[in-house]
Amino acid sequence: MTVGFRIQKRQRKVSADIVERFSRLPVANVSDSMSRMTAAGARLRPMHQGGGMAGTAFTVKTRPGDNLMIHKAMALAEPSDVIVVDAGGDLTNALIGEMMLTRIIQIGLAGVVIDGAIRDAAFIRNQNFPVFAAGVTHRGPYKNGPGEINVPIAIDGMVIEPGDLIIGDDDGLLCVPFSEVDEVYKASAAKLEAEQKQMANIKAGTHDASWVDKALRELKCEGLD
């Protein structure tokens, strides 16, 4: 075994039913239901035209500026997978562009996450296929390795293991660990339902905001009427 330059098999992944159910939830609701403690950082932004992303993590760890292992991941990933690349956040070289993305779309993957840079930004921006990245540069990649496939990775402190759930929308990106998807889904669905009721009250003019003064009194804020 060569640590740092290896391809491993994914041992488990979330079900298609879980992916489909989470695809109907806002990422913010899921994040709140995970105590707001999990995030991939504000740097990773949607580069595509619009639309959410939900899929199973197919992880890649690569040397900054090198996309050799991403090409191999494209050959191994399955439909509904999201290729998630830990490239250290380096923006010196773009790791994917129009040609690679065209192939990825043909494969039927659910999305791409690059903790690094992309290029051919206009092409990506005009597609609905989900692409999340940290930046854009015209400089192309190297193809020398090393790198790893299907190993645990981390993006700004958010740990992603092969087969975890990956979701994304205009608010950003989130990983839900394989072992926690059922618990998180129940809490997130309940939160969405509560927020929908709250929004209906706001529109009807019946929203109760008395909790604000109550919280301020409990915190001993001065100057309340």
PyMOL commands that set and color helices and strands:
alter all, ss='L'
color gray80, all
select helices_A, chain A and resi 16-22+27-33+68-76+98-107+121-125+178-204+210-218
alter helices_A, ss='H'
color red, helices_A
select strands_A, chain A and resi 5-7+45-46+53-62+81-86+94-96+111-118+131-136+147-149+153-155+158-160+165-169+172-176
alter strands_A, ss='S'
color yellow, strands_A
deselect
rebuild
show_as cartoon
